[in-house]
Amino acid sequence: MKVFKFGGASIKDAAGFRNVKRILELNKQSDLVIIVSALGKTTNALEQITNAYFNKTGEAFGLLNKLREHHIDILSELLPENHIAFDDLNNSFVEIDWILEDEPSDSYDYIYDQIVSIGEMVSTKMLGAFLDENGFKIQWKDARDFIKTDNNYREGKIFWDLTERNCKEKIPTILKQGWMLTQGFIGGTSENLTTTLGREGSDYSAAVIAYCMNAESVTIWKDVSGVLNADPRYFSDSKKIDELSYKEAIEMTFYGATVIHPKTMKPLQNKNIPLYVKSFLYPEQEGTVIRENVVNENIIPDLVLKPEQILISISPKDFSFMDEVNLEYIFSLMVKHRVHFNMMQNAAISFSFCADHIPQRINPFLEEISAKYKILTNDGLQLLTIRHYNDEVIQQQTVNRKILLEQKTRQTIQMVISN
């Protein structure tokens, strides 16, 4: 069995759907699980709808109707106008309509998951109908029936034993009837409520199913030629890496490389399942393979840039030392408000850390901790991480930039920077 995962960029328009069909025609085999993200930019649009609803701006219904029409327009290019897929698409969006009709009363993270998860439900129904119309034997399945999580909304923690049992009991029977098509990014709780696995979590979904089914391989189809040493959106001279070890890939994703979800690698490493990262634009090209035994790993500097960072410095109001008691309290509040640090540094009377600037989490954290500590913040920052650095690369990347915080180890340097 193999697992293919298609991201949102691969199905951003009707031409993308047709290209996915072409890739599947080039890779025909008996047992295939296909995992699909929401259409390109749809998750961002659903986040805007969630924010508009939660903040009562009055724009939620208008944004939803615009997104619904966009999906209908794409489907109209792929299928006859009387196809049942149009009803399926509308029924999925109606679930959001029902949410928006009531006043927000649940937590933001819960509401987020119930709204944003619809993107994957819609995209897979559209792709399933299109492939079925073109002669593929496709079995559309709800990922929430397989991947079971706790109630940690927006970052659902997987119940591995239950998920593995579900996969092994159900997937072999499904594959006897055709290819299985399901959603990435989402899971289900014991109460049949929807959770999401974190942004870009569709990669993780592919790894979870591959692990549970002892798959031969996982292939992630991207809009780049493979794993690059730097994000081409920020660095013009990025280079493709042909082979990577699991360890190096894990390090890259841990520091924020977005080509693969950070949680993806470990399940694959545990079962020694190779991961291929290939271009959906040029599917005949080799791409990158990530596996256990890489004999001649070509180590070149890897650059990871995380935008929208906030630097928070915390000091006791009584000028006591930043000891274990103070740190324990600070970390307890970080856990409570789900604030994750990307870099931290301790001094005698202060503790500083850099984190993603997510206002729904950062603001309540700052409000509570400021009751006991003095707080300084700098926002609008970037976190630059360079693996396998050298002086030349550091100098190139820091020209005309102010460094607010820096840490250096044997192989990695991290810098919080402002332009």
DRENDO-1510 file (C-alpha; in Angstrom, 1 decimal, always signed):
<recs>
REC; n; res; u; v; w
REC; 1; MET; +0.0; +0.0; +0.0 .
REC; 2; LYS; +1.2; +3.5; -0.8 .
REC; 3; VAL; -0.1; +6.9; +0.5 .
REC; 4; PHE; -0.3; +10.0; -1.7 .
REC; 5; LYS; -1.0; +13.4; -0.2 .
REC; 6; PHE; -2.0; +16.4; -2.3 .
REC; 7; GLY; -1.8; +19.9; -0.8 .
REC; 8; GLY; -4.1; +22.8; -1.4 .
REC; 9; ALA; -1.9; +24.3; -4.1 .
REC; 10; SER; -2.3; +21.2; -6.3 .
REC; 11; ILE; -6.1; +21.7; -6.5 .
REC; 12; LYS; -6.4; +25.5; -6.4 .
REC; 13; ASP; -8.4; +25.5; -9.7 .
REC; 14; ALA; -10.0; +23.2; -12.3 .
REC; 15; ALA; -6.6; +22.8; -14.0 .
REC; 16; GLY; -5.2; +21.5; -10.8 .
REC; 17; PHE; -7.9; +18.8; -10.5 .
REC; 18; ARG; -7.1; +17.7; -14.0 .
REC; 19; ASN; -3.4; +17.5; -13.2 .
REC; 20; VAL; -4.1; +15.3; -10.1 .
REC; 21; LYS; -6.0; +13.0; -12.4 .
REC; 22; ARG; -2.9; +12.9; -14.7 .
REC; 23; ILE; -0.6; +12.1; -11.8 .
REC; 24; LEU; -2.9; +9.3; -10.7 .
REC; 25; GLU; -2.9; +7.9; -14.2 .
REC; 26; LEU; +0.9; +7.9; -14.2 .
REC; 27; ASN; +1.0; +6.0; -10.9 .
REC; 28; LYS; -1.6; +3.3; -11.2 .
REC; 29; GLN; -1.3; +0.6; -8.6 .
REC; 30; SER; -3.8; -1.6; -6.7 .
REC; 31; ASP; -3.6; -0.2; -3.2 .
REC; 32; LEU; -3.5; +3.5; -2.8 .
REC; 33; VAL; -4.8; +5.9; -0.1 .
REC; 34; ILE; -5.2; +9.5; -1.3 .
REC; 35; ILE; -5.2; +12.3; +1.3 .
REC; 36; VAL; -6.2; +15.8; +0.3 .
REC; 37; SER; -6.0; +19.2; +1.8 .
REC; 38; ALA; -8.5; +22.0; +1.4 .
REC; 39; LEU; -8.4; +24.0; -1.9 .
REC; 40; GLY; -5.6; +26.5; -2.1 .
REC; 41; LYS; -6.1; +29.5; +0.3 .
REC; 42; THR; -9.4; +28.0; +1.5 .
REC; 43; THR; -8.1; +27.4; +5.1 .
REC; 44; ASN; -7.1; +31.1; +5.2 .
REC; 45; ALA; -10.5; +32.1; +4.0 .
REC; 46; LEU; -12.2; +29.9; +6.6 .
REC; 47; GLU; -10.0; +31.4; +9.3 .
REC; 48; GLN; -11.3; +34.8; +8.3 .
REC; 49; ILE; -14.8; +33.6; +8.5 .
REC; 50; THR; -14.1; +32.2; +12.0 .
REC; 51; ASN; -12.6; +35.5; +13.2 .
REC; 52; ALA; -15.5; +37.5; +11.7 .
REC; 53; TYR; -18.0; +35.3; +13.5 .
REC; 54; PHE; -16.2; +35.1; +16.8 .
REC; 55; ASN; -15.6; +38.9; +16.8 .
REC; 56; LYS; -19.1; +39.7; +15.6 .
REC; 57; THR; -18.0; +41.9; +12.7 .
REC; 58; GLY; -21.0; +41.1; +10.6 .
REC; 59; GLU; -18.9; +40.0; +7.7 .
REC; 60; ALA; -19.0; +36.2; +8.2 .
REC; 61; PHE; -21.9; +35.3; +5.9 .
REC; 62; GLY; -20.6; +37.5; +3.1 .
REC; 63; LEU; -17.1; +35.8; +3.3 .
REC; 64; LEU; -18.7; +32.4; +3.4 .
REC; 65; ASN; -20.9; +33.1; +0.3 .
REC; 66; LYS; -17.9; +34.3; -1.6 .
REC; 67; LEU; -16.0; +31.1; -0.7 .
REC; 68; ARG; -18.9; +28.9; -1.6 .
REC; 69; GLU; -19.3; +30.6; -5.0 .
REC; 70; HIS; -15.5; +30.0; -5.6 .
REC; 71; HIS; -15.9; +26.3; -5.0 .
REC; 72; ILE; -19.0; +26.1; -7.2 .
REC; 73; ASP; -17.3; +27.9; -10.0 .
REC; 74; ILE; -14.4; +25.3; -10.0 .
REC; 75; LEU; -16.8; +22.4; -9.8 .
REC; 76; SER; -18.8; +23.8; -12.7 .
REC; 77; GLU; -15.7; +23.5; -14.9 .
REC; 78; LEU; -15.3; +19.9; -14.0 .
REC; 79; LEU; -18.8; +18.3; -13.9 .
REC; 80; PRO; -22.2; +18.6; -15.5 .
REC; 81; GLU; -24.4; +21.2; -13.8 .
REC; 82; ASN; -26.9; +18.6; -12.6 .
REC; 83; HIS; -24.3; +16.4; -10.9 .
REC; 84; ILE; -25.0; +15.3; -7.3 .
REC; 85; ALA; -21.7; +16.7; -6.2 .
REC; 86; PHE; -23.2; +20.2; -6.2 .
REC; 87; ASP; -25.7; +19.2; -3.5 .
REC; 88; ASP; -22.9; +17.5; -1.5 .
REC; 89; LEU; -20.8; +20.7; -1.7 .
REC; 90; ASN; -23.7; +22.9; -0.6 .
REC; 91; ASN; -24.6; +20.5; +2.2 .
REC; 92; SER; -21.1; +20.8; +3.6 .
REC; 93; PHE; -21.2; +24.6; +3.5 .
REC; 94; VAL; -24.6; +24.6; +5.2 .
REC; 95; GLU; -22.9; +23.2; +8.3 .
REC; 96; ILE; -21.1; +26.5; +8.6 .
REC; 97; ASP; -24.3; +28.4; +7.9 .
REC; 98; TRP; -25.9; +26.7; +10.9 .
REC; 99; ILE; -22.9; +27.7; +13.1 .
REC; 100; LEU; -23.1; +31.3; +12.0 .
REC; 101; GLU; -26.8; +31.6; +12.7 .
REC; 102; ASP; -26.2; +31.3; +16.5 .
REC; 103; GLU; -24.2; +33.7; +18.8 .
REC; 104; PRO; -20.7; +32.4; +19.5 .
REC; 105; SER; -20.7; +30.7; +22.9 .
REC; 106; ASP; -17.9; +28.1; +22.7 .
REC; 107; SER; -14.2; +28.6; +22.8 .
REC; 108; TYR; -12.4; +30.1; +19.8 .
REC; 109; ASP; -10.4; +26.9; +19.2 .
REC; 110; TYR; -13.5; +24.7; +19.3 .
REC; 111; ILE; -15.3; +27.0; +16.8 .
REC; 112; TYR; -12.2; +27.2; +14.6 .
REC; 113; ASP; -12.1; +23.4; +14.2 .
REC; 114; GLN; -15.8; +23.1; +13.4 .
REC; 115; ILE; -15.6; +25.7; +10.7 .
REC; 116; VAL; -12.1; +25.3; +9.2 .
REC; 117; SER; -12.4; +21.5; +8.9 .
REC; 118; ILE; -15.2; +22.0; +6.3 .
REC; 119; GLY; -12.5; +22.9; +3.7 .
REC; 120; GLU; -11.2; +19.3; +3.6 .
REC; 121; MET; -14.6; +17.8; +3.5 .
REC; 122; VAL; -15.5; +19.9; +0.5 .
REC; 123; SER; -12.3; +19.4; -1.4 .
REC; 124; THR; -12.4; +15.6; -1.1 .
REC; 125; LYS; -16.0; +15.4; -2.2 .
REC; 126; MET; -15.2; +17.5; -5.2 .
REC; 127; LEU; -12.2; +15.5; -6.2 .
REC; 128; GLY; -13.9; +12.2; -5.5 .
REC; 129; ALA; -16.8; +13.1; -7.8 .
REC; 130; PHE; -14.5; +14.3; -10.5 .
REC; 131; LEU; -12.4; +11.2; -10.4 .
REC; 132; ASP; -15.5; +9.0; -10.3 .
REC; 133; GLU; -16.8; +10.8; -13.4 .
REC; 134; ASN; -13.6; +10.0; -15.2 .
REC; 135; GLY; -13.7; +6.3; -14.5 .
REC; 136; PHE; -11.6; +5.9; -11.3 .
REC; 137; LYS; -12.9; +3.5; -8.6 .
REC; 138; ILE; -12.8; +5.9; -5.7 .
REC; 139; GLN; -14.0; +5.2; -2.1 .
REC; 140; TRP; -14.6; +8.5; -0.3 .
REC; 141; LYS; -14.2; +8.1; +3.4 .
REC; 142; ASP; -14.5; +10.4; +6.4 .
REC; 143; ALA; -11.1; +10.7; +8.2 .
REC; 144; ARG; -12.9; +11.3; +11.5 .
REC; 145; ASP; -13.9; +7.6; +11.4 .
REC; 146; PHE; -10.3; +6.5; +11.4 .
REC; 147; ILE; -8.1; +9.2; +13.1 .
REC; 148; LYS; -9.2; +9.6; +16.7 .
REC; 149; THR; -8.0; +12.4; +19.0 .
REC; 150; ASP; -8.5; +14.0; +22.4 .
REC; 151; ASN; -10.4; +17.3; +22.8 .
REC; 152; ASN; -7.4; +19.5; +22.3 .
REC; 153; TYR; -8.9; +21.6; +19.6 .
REC; 154; ARG; -6.6; +23.0; +16.9 .
REC; 155; GLU; -3.9; +20.6; +18.0 .
REC; 156; GLY; -5.6; +17.3; +18.5 .
REC; 157; LYS; -3.5; +14.6; +20.1 .
REC; 158; ILE; -3.9; +11.3; +18.4 .
REC; 159; PHE; -5.0; +8.2; +20.2 .
REC; 160; TRP; -2.6; +5.9; +18.5 .
REC; 161; ASP; -3.9; +2.5; +19.6 .
REC; 162; LEU; -7.5; +3.3; +18.6 .
REC; 163; THR; -6.5; +5.0; +15.4 .
REC; 164; GLU; -4.3; +2.0; +14.4 .
REC; 165; ARG; -7.1; -0.5; +15.2 .
REC; 166; ASN; -9.6; +1.6; +13.1 .
REC; 167; CYS; -7.2; +1.7; +10.1 .
REC; 168; LYS; -6.4; -2.0; +10.2 .
REC; 169; GLU; -10.0; -3.1; +10.6 .
REC; 170; LYS; -11.5; -0.8; +7.9 .
REC; 171; ILE; -8.9; +0.2; +5.2 .
REC; 172; PRO; -8.1; -3.3; +3.8 .
REC; 173; THR; -11.8; -3.9; +3.0 .
REC; 174; ILE; -12.1; -0.4; +1.4 .
REC; 175; LEU; -9.1; -1.0; -0.8 .
REC; 176; LYS; -10.7; -4.2; -2.2 .
REC; 177; GLN; -13.3; -1.9; -3.8 .
REC; 178; GLY; -11.0; +0.8; -5.2 .
REC; 179; TRP; -8.7; +3.6; -4.1 .
REC; 180; MET; -9.5; +5.3; -0.8 .
REC; 181; LEU; -9.8; +9.1; -0.7 .
REC; 182; THR; -10.0; +10.9; +2.6 .
REC; 183; GLN; -9.2; +14.2; +4.3 .
REC; 184; GLY; -6.0; +15.4; +5.8 .
REC; 185; PHE; -5.7; +17.7; +8.8 .
REC; 186; ILE; -8.8; +16.5; +10.7 .
REC; 187; GLY; -9.7; +13.9; +13.3 .
REC; 188; GLY; -12.6; +13.0; +15.5 .
REC; 189; THR; -13.2; +12.8; +19.3 .
REC; 190; SER; -15.0; +10.1; +21.2 .
REC; 191; GLU; -18.1; +12.4; +21.1 .
REC; 192; ASN; -17.8; +12.6; +17.3 .
REC; 193; LEU; -16.7; +16.2; +17.4 .
REC; 194; THR; -14.2; +17.5; +14.9 .
REC; 195; THR; -10.6; +18.4; +15.8 .
REC; 196; THR; -7.8; +19.6; +13.6 .
REC; 197; LEU; -4.1; +18.5; +13.9 .
REC; 198; GLY; -2.4; +21.9; +13.5 .
REC; 199; ARG; -1.8; +24.0; +10.4 .
REC; 200; GLU; -0.4; +22.0; +7.4 .
REC; 201; GLY; -1.5; +18.9; +9.3 .
REC; 202; SER; -2.5; +16.9; +6.2 .
REC; 203; ASP; +1.1; +15.7; +5.9 .
REC; 204; TYR; +0.8; +14.4; +9.4 .
REC; 205; SER; -2.4; +12.6; +8.5 .
REC; 206; ALA; -0.6; +10.8; +5.7 .
REC; 207; ALA; +2.1; +9.7; +8.1 .
REC; 208; VAL; -0.4; +8.5; +10.6 .
REC; 209; ILE; -2.2; +6.3; +8.1 .
REC; 210; ALA; +1.1; +5.1; +6.6 .
REC; 211; TYR; +2.3; +4.1; +10.1 .
REC; 212; CYS; -0.9; +2.3; +11.0 .
REC; 213; MET; -1.0; +0.3; +7.8 .
REC; 214; ASN; +2.8; -0.3; +7.4 .
REC; 215; ALA; +2.7; +1.4; +4.1 .
REC; 216; GLU; +5.4; +1.0; +1.5 .
REC; 217; SER; +5.9; +4.7; +1.1 .
REC; 218; VAL; +4.4; +8.2; +1.4 .
REC; 219; THR; +4.5; +10.7; -1.4 .
REC; 220; ILE; +3.7; +14.4; -0.8 .
REC; 221; TRP; +3.0; +16.3; -3.9 .
REC; 222; LYS; +4.1; +20.0; -3.6 .
REC; 223; ASP; +4.5; +23.0; -5.8 .
REC; 224; VAL; +8.2; +22.8; -5.5 .
REC; 225; SER; +10.7; +20.4; -7.0 .
REC; 226; GLY; +11.4; +18.7; -3.6 .
REC; 227; VAL; +12.8; +19.7; -0.3 .
REC; 228; LEU; +14.7; +22.9; -0.7 .
REC; 229; ASN; +17.4; +24.3; +1.6 .
REC; 230; ALA; +15.4; +27.5; +1.9 .
REC; 231; ASP; +11.9; +28.7; +1.2 .
REC; 232; PRO; +11.9; +30.3; -2.3 .
REC; 233; ARG; +9.4; +32.9; -1.1 .
REC; 234; TYR; +12.1; +34.4; +1.1 .
REC; 235; PHE; +15.4; +33.3; -0.5 .
REC; 236; SER; +16.0; +33.6; -4.2 .
REC; 237; ASP; +18.9; +31.1; -4.4 .
REC; 238; SER; +17.3; +28.0; -2.8 .
REC; 239; LYS; +18.6; +24.6; -3.8 .
REC; 240; LYS; +16.9; +21.2; -4.0 .
REC; 241; ILE; +18.2; +18.4; -1.7 .
REC; 242; ASP; +18.0; +15.0; -3.4 .
REC; 243; GLU; +18.3; +12.9; -0.2 .
REC; 244; LEU; +17.7; +13.6; +3.5 .
REC; 245; SER; +18.0; +11.5; +6.6 .
REC; 246; TYR; +15.0; +11.4; +8.9 .
REC; 247; LYS; +17.1; +13.1; +11.6 .
REC; 248; GLU; +18.0; +16.1; +9.3 .
REC; 249; ALA; +14.4; +16.4; +8.1 .
REC; 250; ILE; +13.2; +16.4; +11.7 .
REC; 251; GLU; +15.6; +19.1; +12.6 .
REC; 252; MET; +14.6; +21.3; +9.6 .
REC; 253; THR; +10.8; +20.9; +10.3 .
REC; 254; PHE; +11.3; +21.5; +14.1 .
REC; 255; TYR; +12.8; +24.9; +13.3 .
REC; 256; GLY; +9.9; +25.8; +11.1 .
REC; 257; ALA; +10.6; +24.6; +7.5 .
REC; 258; THR; +7.1; +24.5; +6.0 .
REC; 259; VAL; +7.6; +22.0; +3.2 .
REC; 260; ILE; +6.7; +19.2; +5.6 .
REC; 261; HIS; +4.6; +19.3; +8.8 .
REC; 262; PRO; +6.9; +18.9; +11.9 .
REC; 263; LYS; +5.1; +15.9; +13.3 .
REC; 264; THR; +5.2; +14.0; +10.0 .
REC; 265; MET; +8.7; +12.4; +10.2 .
REC; 266; LYS; +8.6; +10.5; +13.5 .
REC; 267; PRO; +5.9; +8.0; +12.7 .
REC; 268; LEU; +7.6; +7.3; +9.4 .
REC; 269; GLN; +11.0; +6.9; +11.0 .
REC; 270; ASN; +9.6; +4.5; +13.6 .
REC; 271; LYS; +8.4; +2.2; +10.8 .
REC; 272; ASN; +11.3; +3.0; +8.4 .
REC; 273; ILE; +8.8; +4.2; +5.7 .
REC; 274; PRO; +10.4; +6.4; +3.1 .
REC; 275; LEU; +8.9; +9.8; +2.3 .
REC; 276; TYR; +9.1; +11.2; -1.2 .
REC; 277; VAL; +8.5; +14.9; -1.8 .
REC; 278; LYS; +7.7; +15.5; -5.5 .
REC; 279; SER; +6.4; +18.3; -7.7 .
REC; 280; PHE; +2.9; +18.0; -8.9 .
REC; 281; LEU; +3.9; +20.3; -11.8 .
REC; 282; TYR; +6.6; +18.0; -13.0 .
REC; 283; PRO; +5.6; +14.5; -11.6 .
REC; 284; GLU; +8.2; +12.7; -13.8 .
REC; 285; GLN; +11.1; +14.3; -11.9 .
REC; 286; GLU; +12.7; +12.5; -9.0 .
REC; 287; GLY; +12.1; +15.0; -6.2 .
REC; 288; THR; +13.5; +14.3; -2.7 .
REC; 289; VAL; +13.6; +11.1; -0.7 .
REC; 290; ILE; +13.8; +11.1; +3.1 .
REC; 291; ARG; +14.8; +7.8; +4.6 .
REC; 292; GLU; +16.9; +6.2; +7.3 .
REC; 293; ASN; +20.2; +5.3; +5.6 .
REC; 294; VAL; +21.5; +8.2; +3.6 .
REC; 295; VAL; +25.2; +7.4; +2.8 .
REC; 296; ASN; +26.4; +10.7; +1.3 .
REC; 297; GLU; +24.1; +13.3; +2.8 .
REC; 298; ASN; +25.0; +16.6; +1.1 .
REC; 299; ILE; +25.0; +19.0; +4.0 .
REC; 300; ILE; +24.5; +22.6; +2.8 .
REC; 301; PRO; +23.3; +25.5; +4.9 .
REC; 302; ASP; +19.5; +25.3; +5.5 .
REC; 303; LEU; +17.7; +28.6; +6.1 .
REC; 304; VAL; +14.3; +28.8; +7.8 .
REC; 305; LEU; +12.5; +32.1; +8.2 .
REC; 306; LYS; +9.5; +32.4; +10.5 .
REC; 307; PRO; +7.6; +35.7; +10.1 .
REC; 308; GLU; +5.1; +37.3; +12.5 .
REC; 309; GLN; +7.1; +36.6; +15.7 .
REC; 310; ILE; +6.8; +38.3; +19.1 .
REC; 311; LEU; +9.7; +38.6; +21.6 .
REC; 312; ILE; +8.6; +38.6; +25.2 .
REC; 313; SER; +10.9; +39.5; +28.1 .
REC; 314; ILE; +9.7; +38.8; +31.6 .
REC; 315; SER; +11.3; +40.1; +34.8 .
REC; 316; PRO; +10.2; +39.7; +38.5 .
REC; 317; LYS; +8.8; +42.9; +39.9 .
REC; 318; ASP; +10.8; +42.5; +43.1 .
REC; 319; PHE; +14.2; +42.0; +41.3 .
REC; 320; SER; +14.6; +38.5; +42.5 .
REC; 321; PHE; +16.5; +36.0; +40.4 .
REC; 322; MET; +14.8; +34.2; +37.6 .
REC; 323; ASP; +15.0; +30.9; +39.4 .
REC; 324; GLU; +13.2; +27.6; +39.0 .
REC; 325; VAL; +10.2; +28.8; +40.9 .
REC; 326; ASN; +9.6; +31.7; +38.6 .
REC; 327; LEU; +10.3; +29.6; +35.5 .
REC; 328; GLU; +7.8; +27.0; +36.7 .
REC; 329; TYR; +5.1; +29.6; +37.0 .
REC; 330; ILE; +5.9; +31.1; +33.6 .
REC; 331; PHE; +5.8; +27.8; +31.9 .
REC; 332; SER; +2.6; +26.8; +33.6 .
REC; 333; LEU; +0.9; +29.9; +32.1 .
REC; 334; MET; +2.4; +29.1; +28.7 .
REC; 335; VAL; +0.9; +25.6; +28.9 .
REC; 336; LYS; -2.5; +27.1; +30.1 .
REC; 337; HIS; -2.7; +29.6; +27.2 .
REC; 338; ARG; -1.0; +27.2; +24.7 .
REC; 339; VAL; +1.8; +29.6; +23.9 .
REC; 340; HIS; +4.7; +27.7; +22.3 .
REC; 341; PHE; +8.2; +29.2; +22.3 .
REC; 342; ASN; +10.4; +29.0; +19.2 .
REC; 343; MET; +13.5; +30.2; +21.0 .
REC; 344; MET; +14.2; +31.1; +24.6 .
REC; 345; GLN; +17.0; +32.6; +26.8 .
REC; 346; ASN; +17.5; +32.9; +30.5 .
REC; 347; ALA; +19.4; +35.6; +32.3 .
REC; 348; ALA; +19.8; +36.5; +36.0 .
REC; 349; ILE; +16.7; +38.6; +36.4 .
REC; 350; SER; +14.9; +38.0; +33.1 .
REC; 351; PHE; +13.5; +35.3; +30.9 .
REC; 352; SER; +13.0; +36.0; +27.2 .
REC; 353; PHE; +11.3; +33.9; +24.5 .
REC; 354; CYS; +10.2; +34.2; +20.9 .
REC; 355; ALA; +6.8; +32.8; +19.8 .
REC; 356; ASP; +4.4; +32.9; +16.9 .
REC; 357; HIS; +2.3; +36.0; +17.4 .
REC; 358; ILE; -1.2; +34.5; +17.8 .
REC; 359; PRO; -3.3; +37.2; +19.5 .
REC; 360; GLN; -5.9; +34.7; +20.8 .
REC; 361; ARG; -3.2; +33.0; +22.8 .
REC; 362; ILE; -0.6; +35.7; +23.4 .
REC; 363; ASN; -2.9; +38.4; +24.7 .
REC; 364; PRO; -4.5; +36.4; +27.5 .
REC; 365; PHE; -1.0; +35.1; +28.5 .
REC; 366; LEU; +0.4; +38.6; +28.7 .
REC; 367; GLU; -2.6; +39.9; +30.6 .
REC; 368; GLU; -2.3; +37.2; +33.3 .
REC; 369; ILE; +1.4; +37.2; +33.7 .
REC; 370; SER; +1.7; +41.0; +33.9 .
REC; 371; ALA; +0.0; +40.8; +37.3 .
REC; 372; LYS; +3.2; +39.4; +38.8 .
REC; 373; TYR; +6.0; +40.3; +36.4 .
REC; 374; LYS; +7.3; +43.2; +34.3 .
REC; 375; ILE; +6.8; +42.6; +30.7 .
REC; 376; LEU; +8.6; +44.0; +27.6 .
REC; 377; THR; +7.4; +43.0; +24.1 .
REC; 378; ASN; +8.6; +43.5; +20.5 .
REC; 379; ASP; +6.4; +42.4; +17.7 .
REC; 380; GLY; +6.5; +42.3; +13.9 .
REC; 381; LEU; +9.7; +40.3; +14.1 .
REC; 382; GLN; +11.2; +37.4; +12.2 .
REC; 383; LEU; +13.0; +34.3; +13.5 .
REC; 384; LEU; +15.9; +33.2; +11.2 .
REC; 385; THR; +17.4; +29.7; +11.8 .
REC; 386; ILE; +20.4; +28.6; +9.8 .
REC; 387; ARG; +21.5; +24.9; +10.1 .
REC; 388; HIS; +25.1; +24.1; +9.1 .
REC; 389; TYR; +25.9; +27.8; +9.1 .
REC; 390; ASN; +29.1; +29.5; +8.1 .
REC; 391; ASP; +30.3; +33.0; +8.6 .
REC; 392; GLU; +29.6; +34.0; +5.0 .
REC; 393; VAL; +25.9; +32.9; +5.1 .
REC; 394; ILE; +25.4; +34.6; +8.5 .
REC; 395; GLN; +26.8; +37.9; +7.1 .
REC; 396; GLN; +24.7; +37.7; +4.0 .
REC; 397; GLN; +21.5; +37.2; +5.9 .
REC; 398; THR; +22.0; +39.8; +8.6 .
REC; 399; VAL; +23.0; +42.8; +6.4 .
REC; 400; ASN; +20.9; +45.9; +7.4 .
REC; 401; ARG; +19.0; +43.8; +10.0 .
REC; 402; LYS; +18.9; +44.4; +13.7 .
REC; 403; ILE; +19.5; +41.3; +15.9 .
REC; 404; LEU; +17.5; +41.3; +19.1 .
REC; 405; LEU; +18.3; +37.9; +20.4 .
REC; 406; GLU; +20.8; +35.3; +19.2 .
REC; 407; GLN; +21.7; +31.7; +20.1 .
REC; 408; LYS; +24.4; +29.5; +18.5 .
REC; 409; THR; +25.3; +25.8; +18.8 .
REC; 410; ARG; +27.7; +23.7; +16.8 .
REC; 411; GLN; +25.4; +23.3; +13.9 .
REC; 412; THR; +22.6; +25.8; +14.3 .
REC; 413; ILE; +22.2; +29.5; +14.8 .
REC; 414; GLN; +19.0; +31.3; +15.6 .
REC; 415; MET; +18.4; +35.0; +15.5 .
REC; 416; VAL; +15.4; +37.1; +16.3 .
REC; 417; ILE; +15.6; +40.0; +13.8 .
REC; 418; SER; +13.9; +43.1; +12.7 .
REC; 419; ASN; +14.3; +44.9; +9.4 .
</recs>
